[in-house]
Amino acid sequence: MMKIMAVNAGSSSIKFQLLDMPAETQITSGIVERIGSEEALFTIKYNGEKFVETLPIKDHAVGVQLILKGLIKHQVISKIEDIEGVGHRVVQGGEFFKDSTLINDAVLEKIIDLGEMAPLHNPANATGIKAFRAVLPNVPQVAVFDTVFHQTMEKDAYLYGTPYEWYTQYGIRKYGFHGTSHQYVSEKANQLMGTTDTKVVVCHIGNGASLSAVKQGKCVETSMGFTPLEGFPMGTRSGSIDPAITAYMANKLGKSAQDITDILNKKSGYLGISGLSNDARDIEAAIEKGNERARLAFDIQAKQIADYIGSYYIYMGGLDAICFTAGIGENSPVLRQMIIDRLAVLGVELDPQLNKLRGERLISSPNSKVKVFIIPTDEEVMIARDTMRLSR
């Protein structure tokens, strides 16, 4: 047995899980939030209890120290050396990383270099790596990349219609994200269907959202692109738009191209369309009260998701299963129904009663030509699996 820490570091947060491997049993989980604040939060869950502290946390290094001391304080582990591997989520691996990898100085430097393509994520991921390496210098540290699962796409799927030199010289191409989630869910779907000879679409729908087309266990298409902004509308992201809109609106609003990109990332999607919230629960509540713009936010997203699924059906030459995962995908029967209703032409049909339930299950009707599943994702387990594999 190995105790593996799975880490997801953000610009002002560190999410973590400690797992017993290979049993894949979660021992504890928690989060350090508002790093850099005098009123930061440290939350740890253990043995069915939740412990929350409010205190100053200057930086990620202090946050990591707090996590490790918290594990000992709450008797999750007896000593720091009980942790035998640390796996770090890294958003952008570019074309350089084709698999998860043990972290050394050169790997860390490359992760930082790739931050130019993921400025909101890679620098924060690297900060978390540095902090854990400083405290646990003798423990194997592994980088698990969001982009690796999508590296099996062919050029017709990942290249854009831009000058070819943009790709060869600057790496302009579709990379895709949420790869650990798409891999976990597609593998679980294959287990449920008892075969790997499948054509599966995974719908990872959270505040950030993406789809993948997975044929015989390999990703052949995905909706996010060079950045996580491409695709369909999300919580605060616009998804794909006519690229000429950026220059047009920069001129109209007297803003820079970067300002417009920030609006497309942070003030669009559910939030921009509804004018209310980026939270799907708020959108659903407003729909129930007859709010037309809230309904429109779901309608636009559902329509575009169905468009993607239709194109994947054609690209893969068929479809065996659609899998809903992540916070909204797993918990919004309203959105699931709106998406599947648009796919009736493919013979997809939900069981209305099963669709109201939660947890891992088949929710399509017996008459459906395509199986529809809810499969809760577990990105931390995927991180822990790769960490154990490479640590050994």
NORZI-V571986 format. One record per pair of residues at least 4 apart in sequence whose C-alpha atoms are under 6 Angstrom apart, sorted by the first residue. I is the first residue (numbers start at 1). J is the second residue. Records with the same first field share a line. If there is no record, write none. Layout:
I=J + J
//
This chain:
1=21
2=20 + 21
3=19 + 20 + 83 + 84
4=18 + 19 + 84 + 85 + 86 + 384
5=17 + 18 + 86
6=16 + 17 + 86 + 87 + 380 + 384
7=15 + 16 + 87 + 88
8=14 + 15 + 89
9=13 + 14 + 124 + 125 + 128
10=124
11=124
12=34 + 35
13=32 + 33 + 35
14=31 + 32
15=30 + 31
16=29 + 30
17=28 + 29
18=27 + 28
19=25 + 26 + 27
20=24 + 25
28=45 + 46
29=44 + 45
30=43 + 44 + 45
31=42 + 43
32=41 + 42
33=40 + 41
34=40
35=40 + 57 + 59
36=57 + 58 + 59
37=56
38=56
39=54 + 55 + 56
40=54 + 55 + 56 + 57
41=53 + 54
42=52 + 53
43=51 + 52
44=50 + 51
45=49 + 50
61=131
66=70
69=73
70=74
71=76 + 77
72=76 + 77 + 78
84=139
85=139 + 140 + 141
86=141
87=141 + 142 + 143 + 383 + 387
88=143 + 144
89=144
90=125 + 144 + 145
91=145 + 146
92=147
93=97 + 145 + 147
98=148
99=148
100=143 + 144
101=142 + 143
102=141 + 142
103=107 + 141 + 142
115=119 + 122 + 123
118=122
122=126
132=136
133=137
140=391
142=387
146=177 + 178 + 179 + 180
147=175 + 176 + 177 + 179
149=179
150=219
152=219
153=220
155=159
158=173 + 174
159=173
165=169
166=170 + 172
167=171 + 172
173=226
174=225 + 226
175=225 + 226
176=224 + 225
180=379
181=377 + 379
182=186
190=194 + 195 + 196
196=216
197=216
198=215 + 216
199=214 + 215 + 319 + 320
200=213 + 214 + 320 + 321 + 322
201=212 + 213 + 322
202=211 + 212 + 322 + 323
203=211 + 323 + 324
204=209 + 210 + 211 + 325 + 326
205=209 + 326 + 328 + 329
206=326 + 327 + 328
207=234 + 235
208=234
209=234
210=223 + 224
211=222 + 223
212=221 + 222
213=219 + 220 + 221
214=218 + 219 + 220
223=231
224=228 + 230 + 231
225=230
229=239
230=239 + 240
231=239 + 240
232=239 + 304
233=237 + 238 + 239 + 269 + 301
234=269
235=269 + 270 + 278
236=265 + 266 + 267 + 268 + 269 + 271 + 278
237=264 + 265 + 266 + 268 + 269
238=264 + 268 + 269
245=249
249=253
250=254 + 255 + 256 + 257
255=259
262=266
263=267
264=268
267=272
268=272
270=274 + 278 + 297
271=275 + 276 + 277 + 278
273=297
274=293 + 294 + 297
283=294
286=291
287=291 + 294 + 295
296=300
298=302
299=303
302=339
306=339
312=316
313=317 + 318 + 319
320=370
321=370 + 371 + 372
322=372
323=372 + 373 + 374
324=329 + 330 + 374
325=329 + 330 + 375 + 376 + 377
326=330
328=332
330=374
333=355 + 356
337=341
343=348
344=348
347=368 + 369
348=368 + 369 + 370
349=364 + 365 + 368
350=363 + 364 + 365
351=363 + 364 + 365
354=363
355=363
360=374 + 375
361=373 + 374
362=372 + 373
363=372 + 373
364=371 + 372
387=391
//
